Amino acid sequence: MKSHKTFMNRCIQLAKNGLGTTYPNPLVGSLILSEEGQILGEGWHYKSGRPHAEVMAVRDAEKKGYDESAFAKATLYVNLEPCSHTGKTPPCATMIIAKGFKKVVIGTLDPHEKVAGKGVQLLKDAGIEVITNICAESCHRLNRRFFTYHTKKRPYIILKWAETADGFIAPLIKEDVAPVWITSKISRQHAHRTRAREQAILIGAKTLLDDNPSLTCRQWHGHHPTRIVWDHRGKLPKAMKIFDDQAETLILQKSENELDGVLDQIYAEGIQSVIIEGGAKTLQKFIDSGHWDEAHQYMGAEVLFHQGTPAPLLHGQLVLHERRLLGKDILKTYYRS
């Protein structure tokens, strides 16, 4: 029979179907495996308020004609500890017990204070064999936004910028109050896909006044992120695009030295992930303070500015996670180690 890791990786694969839609809930996938190694049912969590992954896996199996007699001989796999409290839906741990499962394999424990081991204990108290920490690193990476929010009490922070082949993110002189495109349509579409997966996007007031961006994911299907402007001046024209009705907009009137206060307010809003899109000064402030988790560096292949605003400089302990081609452009993704 295939190993626990094989089926946990399938749970992770299923969970990714909810990327961008589950907030404030985590990404969870689940499957039910028979003694003979047959998958009886699969499911994932799609949206807060809707059934959790374990419930969806059970429903899938029941639609195929399986019942408690089959569940008693089967193993339920799930990448995150089943919840043990009643929120918008009933506790999954209680459902697992009621359905007669005798064995549950879990990727990682849930850091949320309402769960945090209580789900596992509930299962064990009911006589269920529980195995934990299967593909734990991969499961943690999958829910890095959720884990960061609940353990570090701040949002997961992604830095993002596009730079020219000669290392600038903006020209020295601009004629229009609009973005100057550095990368191709392929790269911009990829960046909009990222926006659709994250909960919020933040820029400084100067970038807003210089570019008047929409900050939506209009080139990708998905929910527009909450638009956040860090404004220490307190004078933003209401005619700017971010004040339209396409997405929620949050203005943080904090001084230039109140980075911790900015993050505290974003955390208080229940926002688990935020993309920092500029400008250079704002990006560098996050880098220099060590307040970042992931960085997306889009490198345009065909645009040169010769003079202008230099691209941010990453430093400290970081790992190049991926280097990919987007047409002729290059995207480098870094993780802060």
C-alpha positions in Angstrom: 0.0 0.0 0.0 1.1 3.6 -0.6 2.5 5.5 2.3 0.9 8.1 4.6 2.9 10.7 2.8 1.3 9.9 -0.6 -2.2 10.4 0.7 -1.3 13.5 2.7 0.2 15.0 -0.4 -3.2 14.3 -2.1 -4.9 16.2 0.8 -2.6 19.2 0.2 -3.4 19.0 -3.5 -7.1 19.1 -2.7 -6.7 21.9 -0.2 -5.2 24.2 -2.8 -8.5 24.3 -4.6 -9.6 26.8 -1.9 -6.6 29.1 -2.3 -8.0 32.7 -2.1 -11.5 31.8 -1.1 -11.3 30.3 2.4 -10.3 33.4 4.5 -10.4 33.6 7.5 -10.3 29.8 7.5 -7.3 27.7 6.5 -6.8 25.5 3.4 -7.8 22.0 4.2 -8.2 18.8 2.1 -9.3 15.4 3.2 -9.8 11.9 1.9 -11.0 8.5 3.2 -8.9 5.4 2.5 -10.2 1.9 2.7 -8.2 -1.0 4.2 -7.5 -2.2 0.6 -6.0 1.2 -0.3 -9.1 2.5 -2.2 -10.0 6.2 -1.9 -13.7 6.1 -0.9 -14.2 9.9 -0.8 -12.4 13.2 -1.1 -13.2 16.8 -0.3 -11.8 20.3 0.4 -13.0 23.4 2.2 -14.0 26.1 -0.2 -15.3 29.0 1.8 -16.0 30.1 5.3 -19.4 29.1 6.4 -19.5 26.1 4.1 -18.8 22.5 5.1 -15.2 21.7 6.1 -13.0 19.3 4.1 -13.7 16.3 6.4 -17.5 16.7 5.9 -17.1 17.0 2.2 -15.0 13.8 2.0 -17.7 11.9 4.0 -20.4 13.3 1.8 -18.5 12.2 -1.3 -18.1 8.7 0.1 -21.8 8.5 1.2 -22.9 9.5 -2.3 -21.0 6.5 -3.6 -22.9 4.2 -1.2 -20.4 3.9 1.7 -21.6 4.2 5.3 -20.4 3.8 8.9 -19.6 0.1 8.4 -17.1 1.1 5.7 -15.8 4.1 7.7 -15.0 1.9 10.7 -12.5 0.0 8.6 -11.2 3.1 6.8 -8.6 5.8 7.6 -9.5 9.5 7.3 -6.6 11.8 6.2 -6.6 15.5 6.7 -3.8 18.1 6.4 -4.9 20.1 9.4 -6.2 19.1 12.8 -10.0 18.7 12.8 -11.8 21.5 14.6 -13.3 20.8 18.0 -15.4 23.9 18.5 -18.7 25.2 17.0 -18.2 28.2 14.7 -20.2 28.7 11.5 -20.3 24.9 11.2 -20.4 22.1 13.7 -17.1 20.5 15.0 -15.5 18.1 12.6 -13.9 16.0 15.3 -17.4 15.3 16.7 -18.6 14.3 13.2 -15.6 12.0 12.7 -16.4 10.2 16.0 -20.1 10.0 15.1 -19.3 8.4 11.7 -17.4 5.6 13.4 -13.8 6.2 12.2 -11.2 4.3 14.1 -8.1 5.9 12.6 -7.2 9.5 11.6 -4.0 10.7 10.0 -3.2 14.5 10.4 -0.6 16.6 8.8 -0.2 19.4 11.4 -1.9 20.6 14.5 -4.1 23.8 14.3 -2.5 26.9 15.9 -5.8 28.5 16.4 -6.4 28.9 20.2 -9.9 27.4 19.9 -8.4 24.2 18.5 -4.6 23.8 19.3 -4.6 20.1 20.1 -8.2 19.9 21.4 -9.4 18.2 18.2 -6.8 15.5 18.5 -7.5 15.0 22.2 -11.2 14.7 21.4 -10.5 11.9 18.9 -8.2 10.1 21.2 -10.7 10.2 24.1 -13.2 8.5 21.8 -10.7 5.6 21.2 -9.6 6.7 17.8 -6.0 6.0 16.7 -4.5 9.4 15.7 -1.3 9.8 13.8 0.1 13.4 13.4 3.0 15.2 11.8 2.8 13.6 8.4 4.3 15.9 5.7 4.3 18.5 8.4 6.6 21.0 6.7 4.5 20.9 3.4 1.3 21.2 5.4 2.7 24.2 7.3 3.9 25.8 4.0 0.4 25.3 2.5 -1.2 27.3 5.4 1.7 29.7 6.0 -0.7 32.7 6.0 -3.0 31.1 8.6 0.0 30.0 10.8 1.7 33.4 10.6 -1.5 35.2 11.5 -2.2 33.0 14.6 1.4 32.5 15.8 3.1 35.8 15.0 0.0 38.0 15.4 0.5 39.7 12.1 -0.3 39.1 8.4 1.8 37.0 6.1 3.8 39.6 4.1 4.6 39.3 0.4 6.8 41.9 -1.2 6.2 42.5 -4.9 7.8 44.7 -7.5 8.7 44.9 -11.2 12.1 46.2 -12.2 13.7 47.0 -15.5 16.7 45.2 -17.0 18.9 48.0 -15.7 17.4 47.8 -12.1 14.8 50.6 -11.8 11.2 50.4 -10.8 10.1 53.9 -12.0 11.5 56.4 -14.5 13.1 59.6 -13.5 10.4 61.6 -15.2 6.7 60.6 -15.7 4.3 62.5 -18.0 1.1 60.8 -16.8 -0.5 59.8 -13.5 -0.6 56.2 -14.4 1.7 53.1 -14.0 4.6 52.7 -16.4 4.6 49.1 -17.5 7.9 47.3 -17.1 6.9 43.7 -17.7 4.8 41.9 -20.3 1.0 41.1 -20.2 2.0 37.5 -19.2 3.8 38.8 -16.1 1.0 41.2 -15.2 -1.6 38.4 -15.5 0.5 36.3 -13.2 0.7 39.2 -10.7 -3.1 39.5 -10.8 -3.4 35.8 -10.1 -1.3 36.4 -7.0 -3.6 39.3 -6.0 -6.6 37.0 -6.2 -5.0 34.6 -3.8 -4.1 37.1 -1.1 -6.4 38.9 1.2 -5.0 42.5 0.9 -2.6 44.7 -1.0 -0.8 47.7 0.4 0.9 50.7 -1.2 2.3 54.0 0.1 0.5 57.3 -0.5 3.2 58.5 -2.9 2.7 55.5 -5.2 -1.1 56.2 -5.2 -0.6 59.8 -6.2 2.0 59.0 -8.8 0.2 56.1 -10.5 -3.5 56.2 -9.5 -3.6 52.3 -9.6 -6.8 50.2 -9.4 -5.2 47.5 -7.3 -7.6 44.9 -8.5 -7.2 41.4 -10.0 -9.0 42.5 -13.2 -6.8 40.3 -15.4 -7.6 37.1 -13.4 -10.8 35.6 -12.1 -11.1 35.9 -8.4 -12.0 38.1 -5.4 -10.3 41.5 -5.4 -8.1 42.0 -2.4 -8.7 44.7 0.2 -6.8 47.8 -0.9 -4.7 49.4 1.8 -3.0 52.8 1.6 -0.4 53.8 4.1 -0.9 57.5 4.3 1.0 59.7 6.7 -0.1 62.9 5.0 -3.9 62.5 5.3 -4.7 64.2 2.0 -5.8 61.7 -0.6 -8.1 63.0 -3.5 -11.4 61.2 -3.5 -11.2 60.9 -7.3 -8.5 58.2 -7.1 -9.4 54.8 -8.4 -9.0 53.1 -5.1 -12.1 54.9 -3.8 -14.4 53.2 -6.4 -16.7 50.3 -5.4 -14.7 47.5 -7.0 -13.1 46.5 -3.7 -12.9 47.5 0.0 -10.4 50.2 0.7 -8.6 50.9 4.0 -6.6 54.0 4.7 -4.0 53.8 7.4 -3.0 57.2 8.7 0.2 56.3 10.3 3.5 58.2 10.4 6.5 56.9 8.4 8.0 55.3 11.5 4.9 53.4 12.6 5.4 50.1 10.7 4.5 48.0 13.7 1.3 50.1 14.1 0.4 49.5 10.5 0.8 45.7 10.9 -1.1 45.8 14.2 -4.0 47.5 12.5 -4.0 45.1 9.6 -4.0 42.2 12.0 -6.9 43.8 14.0 -8.9 43.9 10.7 -8.5 40.1 10.5 -6.4 40.2 7.4 -4.1 37.1 7.1 -2.0 38.1 4.1 -0.9 41.3 2.4 1.1 42.1 -0.7 3.3 45.1 -0.4 3.4 46.6 -4.0 5.3 49.9 -3.4 6.7 52.2 -3.7 10.4 51.7 -3.3 10.6 53.5 0.0 7.7 51.4 1.5 9.2 48.2 0.2 12.6 49.0 1.6 11.1 49.9 4.9 9.6 46.4 5.2 12.9 44.8 4.0 15.1 46.7 6.4 12.9 46.0 9.4 12.8 42.3 8.6 9.0 42.4 8.3 8.5 40.1 5.3 8.0 36.5 4.5 8.1 36.2 0.7 9.3 38.4 -2.2 8.3 38.4 -5.9 10.8 40.1 -8.1 9.5 40.5 -11.7 12.4 41.4 -14.0 11.4 42.9 -17.3 13.4 41.8 -20.3 12.9 44.7 -22.7 12.5 47.9 -20.8 15.4 50.2 -19.8 15.0 53.5 -17.9 18.7 54.4 -17.6 17.8 56.7 -14.7 15.0 56.6 -12.1 14.0 55.0 -8.8 16.3 52.0 -8.0 14.7 48.7 -7.3 14.5 47.6 -3.6 17.5 45.7 -2.3 16.8 42.4 -0.5 19.2 41.4 2.2 19.5 39.2 5.2 18.8 35.5 5.3 16.7 34.5 2.3 16.3 31.6 0.0 15.6 31.7 -3.8 12.6 29.4 -3.9 11.8 29.6 -7.6 13.1 31.2 -10.8 10.6 31.0 -13.8 10.2 32.5 -17.2 7.1 34.5 -18.0 7.4 35.1 -21.7 10.8 36.9 -21.8 10.5 38.2 -18.3 12.0 36.5 -15.2 10.2 36.0 -11.9 12.3 35.3 -8.9 10.5 34.2 -5.7 12.3 34.4 -2.4 11.4 33.2 1.1 12.9 34.7 4.2 14.7 32.0 6.1 
